[in-house]
Amino acid sequence: MNKENFHFYVKVRTALNIQAKDIHEELCFACGDETPSLKIIEEWSKWFRESREEAEDEQLKEQQKRNEEVRDMPQLVRDFLDPAEFYQ
């Protein structure tokens, strides 16, 4: 297996909340001496976990912003379409 394959495997297993130690054991069983060290697997797993959390936080912020925009939209439309504004 190449590094890209190991990355993919660690990323998927981390997304499934599998601990780095268990991921390393699975890889050792399947790939033997080719397997990256436990320390490297732990680093990758941590990085993937943090990246996912950051992505989830960013999605939440974007959703909150959209909700605020939608909530504010009727007032913006009312302000724009207010007949009093056109006949001043």
Phi, psi and omega per residue, in radians:
M1 nan 2.540 3.087
N2 -1.692 3.056 -3.067
K3 -1.023 -0.686 3.139
E4 -1.065 -0.714 3.111
N5 -1.134 -0.743 3.101
F6 -1.081 -0.770 3.112
H7 -0.993 -0.845 -3.110
F8 -1.042 -0.806 -3.120
Y9 -1.069 -0.809 -3.130
V10 -1.119 -0.700 3.141
K11 -1.082 -0.817 -3.126
V12 -1.142 -0.808 -3.113
R13 -1.151 -0.626 3.088
T14 -1.141 -0.719 3.107
A15 -1.069 -0.465 3.101
L16 -1.561 0.185 3.116
N17 1.106 0.578 3.041
I18 -1.494 2.340 -3.127
Q19 -1.188 2.594 -3.113
A20 -0.994 -0.691 3.138
K21 -1.040 -0.758 3.135
D22 -1.202 -0.673 3.089
I23 -1.069 -0.774 -3.140
H24 -1.075 -0.759 3.122
E25 -1.072 -0.741 3.111
E26 -1.068 -0.778 -3.135
L27 -1.162 -0.692 3.096
C28 -1.060 -0.729 3.136
F29 -1.106 -0.748 -3.061
A30 -1.446 -0.607 -2.970
C31 -2.062 -0.138 3.095
G32 1.075 -2.271 -3.039
D33 -1.191 -0.277 3.121
E34 -1.246 -0.332 -3.032
T35 -1.121 2.316 3.032
P36 -1.073 2.804 -3.106
S37 -1.140 2.812 3.094
L38 -1.013 -0.711 -3.135
K39 -1.035 -0.754 3.127
I40 -1.150 -0.757 3.108
I41 -1.061 -0.730 3.107
E42 -1.082 -0.733 3.125
E43 -1.121 -0.807 3.130
W44 -1.077 -0.796 -3.117
S45 -1.054 -0.774 3.116
K46 -1.072 -0.782 -3.126
W47 -1.086 -0.795 3.132
F48 -1.119 -0.706 3.129
R49 -1.096 -0.817 -3.136
E50 -1.144 -0.697 3.122
S51 -1.090 -0.715 3.133
R52 -1.137 -0.738 3.136
E53 -1.117 -0.716 3.101
E54 -1.110 -0.720 3.123
A55 -1.127 -0.723 3.120
E56 -1.145 -0.705 3.096
D57 -1.083 -0.753 3.136
E58 -1.113 -0.723 3.112
Q59 -1.106 -0.701 3.121
L60 -1.113 -0.766 3.117
K61 -1.071 -0.758 3.125
E62 -1.106 -0.713 3.129
Q63 -1.136 -0.737 3.116
Q64 -1.091 -0.713 3.119
K65 -1.106 -0.771 3.107
R66 -1.081 -0.707 3.123
N67 -1.078 -0.735 3.107
E68 -1.129 -0.724 3.132
E69 -1.099 -0.739 3.125
V70 -1.160 -0.735 3.135
R71 -1.098 -0.655 -3.125
D72 -1.396 -0.332 -3.048
M73 -1.022 -0.830 -3.122
P74 -1.003 -0.686 3.126
Q75 -1.156 -0.719 3.101
L76 -1.078 -0.730 3.124
V77 -1.149 -0.767 3.125
R78 -1.079 -0.744 3.126
D79 -1.084 -0.714 -3.104
F80 -1.230 -0.678 -3.051
L81 -1.628 0.077 -3.116
D82 -1.097 2.028 -3.106
P83 -1.018 -0.547 -3.132
A84 -1.054 -0.574 3.129
E85 -1.164 -0.607 -3.086
F86 -1.387 -0.411 -3.028
Y87 -1.866 0.349 3.122
Q88 -1.421 nan nan
